[in-house]
């Protein structure tokens, strides 16, 4: 088709999807450069996909129909009872809290590593993965006049940590929210702190037996959102690494702890929190959550607990010359959207569709078409994430005063006007 060589910086979900797309578009050589030295199965975070978006990705060939996932059917919005959780009080005998709304929730949940592995298995065998490769810089943003991708043009290049510079016809940045490639495409685009953080944790669901009432208090197909003034915690089960097993996954939005120092985009990795920081999280959960859900959080082992400040970013452009960015390198969307993995796969799909529409056209034309097709949708997702964040965290209502009709109207106000809760519908043209 169009030949040439493609480097993909970053080997996670977005990187694997873009690598597969580049290979199917006829690149003679596709190299994935992943800084992690080992395989990525230890990334145990939970993610969700809307049922319709998952079906679209299967139809498009990005995922296999049998990809392991956990079915969710309802999202229960809860808050503390009026008696503050005292035994026999407003949180009920099981300690779940007061139900505000049982919202239909047509989603599946995934274990990040299980979804990544399913995607990796569908990547063509011709794609070369180089683990433990740190990319220090990239170039090629000025492009070339011919757009033919042949010798002698102004293609892209990648510089490794040891100073070695390797030329490529296209360099794709799928390297996340601290993207090296984005810094070359649009250096003015930097992640913007949203003003709050999310704690995250996961562990084997068997540990729920240690809580009063055990796992039976929490139905398997229920996603739970517990609201308090200033934040919320979202809890759901995800597939375990072993087929047939499940894990608990939770995301706890809260004000930033006093000890956190933000010197640019950062996170506190799993296992890096000290005893006082973990104790602070557990005490915070006990103050603000009904007893059962505070217990779910407290069960999380240190090695499965991490902290991520919440950021926004919508890059003003996605390409420059022979450089392209996708996934979190192009748009950082708050987790409230439940669209992160879908967004990454849809970006790769848009890249592939652009190439198909152009037949054997040059890589420069493919990149230009991709930029036109994805930039507006990415900005819409970021805008929706900001609306959801304001409505659910920074400008949240008085939760004890809400009931089901009020909750339904409040939700409609957030999603009216589009933006793609759960991700935009996948384009099928081409």
N, C-alpha and C positions, 0 to 999 in steps of 0.2 A: 504494500500500500504506500506508505510514506517513508518508511525506514527510519534511520537515525537512532540516536541513543537518548535515553531518558533516565535522569537520576531523580529518585523520590527520597526526600529528606524526612525521615520518620517512618517507622514500621508498624504503627499501631493500626487501629481500624481504618482511619482515613488513608494512611499510607498504603496499606494492603489493597484497599479498594482502587486507589489511583494507579497503583502498579499493574493490577489486573486490567484496568481500562486501557492504559498505555500499550500493554502487550497486545490486546485485542485490536487496537487501532493500527497495528503494524510496525511498532518500534522494533528494530532489530535487536536492541539490547536495552533491558530495563534493570536498573540497579537500585535496591532499597538500602539506604544508609540509616541504620538504627543505632543510637548511642548506647542503649542498654546492652551489656555484654552477654546476657542470657536470654532465654525465651521469656515471653511476656505473660505467662499463665498466672503469675502471682498477683496480677492486678485484679483484685476481687470486688471492685465497685459494682453496684447494681445500676442498670439502665433500663428504660422502658421504651417500647415501640407501640404505637397505635396499631390496632389490628389491620386497618386498611393500608397503612404505610408498610407494614410487614408483608402483606400480600403483594403489594406493588413491587417491593424489592425482590421477592421470590419470582414473580412473573418476569422481571427484568433480568434474572439470572445472577443477581448478586448474592443471594442466600439460597440455601437448599430448603425445601419445604419441611424437612425433618429437623431443622436447626432447633436444638433444645431451648425451651423457654417455659416460663411459668405463667399460667393464665390468671388474669385479674379481671374482676367483673364489677366491683363497686369500690368507690372511694368514700370512706366514712370520715366526715369532718367532726372532730370532737373538741371539747374544751373542758376545763376543770369545773366541777360542780360548785354551787354557791357556798358550800361549807368547807371548801379548801382541801378536800380529800380526807377528812377525818373518817374513821371507821363508821360505816353505816350512813355516811353523808351523801352529798350530791354526786360523788364519783361512782356511786353504785357499789354493790357488794363485791363485784369483780375488779373494781379499781380502774375501769376503762375510761370513765369520764362521761360527760353529757353529750349525747348525739345532737349535732346541729343539722346535719344533712347527710343522707345516703345518696351520693351522686353516682349515676351510671358511669362506668369506667371501662371502656372496651380496649384494654391494653394487654400486652404481654410484657413480663419482665425478663431480663437476661442477666447472667453473670458476664461481666465485661470479658473475662478471659475465654469463656465458652463461646461467646459471639465472635471474638477475634479469631479463635481457632477455626470456627466454621468458615469464616471468611478467608482465612489463610489457606485452608484446604482447597478452596476454589480458585486460588491464584494460579495462573499457568506455571508449569514447571520451568519455563524458560526464564522466569524472574529470578534474579540473583539477590539474596539477602546477605548483607554484611553487618553483622552484629558487632557491638563495641566500637563503632565508628562515630567519632564526634566531628561534626561539621562546624568549622570556625567561621566561615564566610562563604558567600556565593556571589556571583556576578553574572552579567549578561542582560542587565536591565535596559540597555539602549537598543537591543534588538539588532536586526540586520535589514538591509534594503530588499534583498531578494526573497527572504522567507523560505528558501528552499531547503535549509537544514543540511547543506552539504559542506564539504571542506572549504575553508577560506571565508566563511561567513562569520557574523558576530553571534555565535551561539552562546550558551551559558557555560558556567564553570562552577566547580565546587572545590573549596579548599579545606583540607582536613586539618586536624589539630597539629600535625607535624609539619605543616606548611606545604604539603603536596597539593598541587592544583591540577584537577582533571577536567577536560572539556566534555560537555554534553550538548546535545541539540536542544533539550528542554530540561529545566530544573523545576521540580514540583515541591513546594513546601507543604508538608503535612506534619509539621513539627510543633504543633500545639500553640498554647497561648504565649509562650516566650519565643516565638518563631524567629530563627535567623533569616529565613527567606523573606518573611514579611518586612523585616528591617531593610532589606534591599529593594523590595517592591515599592513600599511606601513608608519610609522611615518616620514620618510624622504620626503614624497610627500606633498608639500605645494603649494597652488595656487600662480602663478607667475603673477605679475601685467603687463599688456600689454602696459602701458604707456599713456592710455587715458581713458576717462569715458563715460558712457552713462546716460543722463538724460532720464527719462521716464514719460509719462503722459497719462491719459485717462479721457474721460468725455462724457456725452450724446451728440449725434450728433445734437440734436435740437439746441444746442448753436451755430452751424455754421451759423444760420440765422443772427447772429449779425455782420458777416463779410461782406464787400462789395462784392456783387455777391452771397452771401449766400452759401448754400450747392451745388448749381448748378455748381459752378466752378470746383467741384471735383466729377467725376463720382463714383458711388457706388462700381464698381468692379475694381477700379484702386488702386494699391499700388504705392505710390509716393516715390522716393528717390531724395532728393535735395542735390547736392554736392557742397562743397566749399573747398578751400584749408585748409586742416587740419581736415576735418571731413565730416559728412553728417547727414541728418535727414531722417528717414524712417517713413512714415505715411500710415495708412490703417484703415479701419473700422473693428469692431469686433461685434459679437452679444452682445446685452445688457442683463442684468439679467432678464428683462421682455421679454417674447417671442414676437417677432415682432419689437423690438426696436434695435437700433444699437448705438455703441459708437465709438468715435474717439480714436485711439491709436497711439502714436508716440514714437520713440526711437531716441535720438539726441546724436550722437557721437561727442565729442569735447575734446580739451585738458583739463586737470584737472584744476578747478578753484584754484586760489592762496590760498584760505582759507582752502582747503581740506587737512587733515593730514592723511596719510596712515600708520597705525601702525599694519599692517597685514590685512587680508581680512575683508572688512567692507562695509557698505552702509549707506546712509542717507535715512531713511524710509519716506514714504508718510506722509505729514503733519509736518515734522520736520524741513523743510527749513524755515529760517527767511525771513523777508521782503527784506533785502539787497541781500540775495542770490537769491531769486526769481527775483528781479529786474535785477540782473546781468545776469541771464539766458535770460530774455526777451530782454535786451539790446544787448546781444550777437546774439540772433536770428535776431533782426532788422538789425544788421551790416552784417550778412552773408547770410540771406535767402531772396528770393523774398517776397514782402509784404504780399501776401495771406498766405504763409506758416508760416511766422513770426507771423501773426495774429492767426493762428491755435494753435501755441504753447502758445501764450499769453493768450488765453481763458482758459487755464487749471487752475482749482482751486488749492489752496495750498494743500488741503487734497488728491489730486490726482496726485501730482508731487513728484518724488523721484530721487535719484542719486545713480548710481551703478558704481563703478570703474570696468573696464573690466579685467578679469583674465583668465589664461589658466591653465589647469592641466590634465595630463594623468597619473594616478597611474600606477606604474610599475607592479603591480599585483592587482587582485581584490578579492582574498581570502587568508585567513590564518587560518588553522585549521577549526574551525566552524564559522568563521566570513566571511561575504561577503559584498561587496559594489556595488552599482549600481546608475544610474542616475548621478546627479551632484556630488555625493560623490566620484564617480570613475573617471569621466571625466568632466572637466569644459570647455565647448566649447564656443567661442565667438558668440554672437547673430547673426553675419553675416550669419552663416550657415543655419538659420531657421530650426534647427533640434532638439532643446532642448527637447520638449515634446515627439517627436518621439523616440529620443534616450532613454529616460527613459522607455517608454513602450516597446521598443525593448529589452532593458536589461532584463526586467521582462519576456518577451517572450522567450529569450534565456535561462533563468533559468528554465522556465517550459519545454522547448523543451529538455534540458539536462536531466531533470527528466524522461520525457517520454521515451527517448531513452534508459535509463538505467533500465526501468521497476521498479522493487522493490528494486533496488540497494540502498546502504546506502547514507545518506546525504553527507558524505565526498566525495563520488564519483561524486555526482551531482555538488558540489561546484567546484571540479577540472575540470569537463567538462565545466562548465559555464566560468571559468577563461580562458580556452583555446579558447572558441568560441568568446569571446567578447573583449579581450584585444587589439588585432591588429586593429579591427574596431574602437575602441575608440581612439586609437592613430592617426588613419587616419583622423578622424573627427577633432581632435585638430589641426593637421597639416594643414588641409584645412582652419580652422578658422583663423589660423595665416597668411596664404597666403591671404585670403580675407581681413583681417585687414590691412596688409601692402598695398595691392593694392588700398583699398578704403579709408584709413585714413592716415597712417603714411608715405606711399610712393605713394600717389595718383598722378595721372597725372594732367596736366594743363587742367582743365575741359573746359574752354572757347575754347580751341583749339581742342576739341574732336567733332566728328560727328558720325553718326550711324555706318558706317563701322569700324571706329576706336574703338567705344565702343564694338561692337560685337567681334572684335579680342581681345581686352583687356579682355573681359569676358572669352573667350575661354582659354586664357593663365592662368587664375585663376583656372579654374575647370578641365583643362587637367591633367590626371593622377589620376583621381578619388578623393576619400575623402568623397563623398556622400553629395553634396549640397542638402539640404532638407531631409537628412537621407539616410542611406543605405537601399537597398531592404531587406525586412524582409525574414528571412530564413523560408522555408516551410517544411523542412524535419522533419520526426518524426511524 
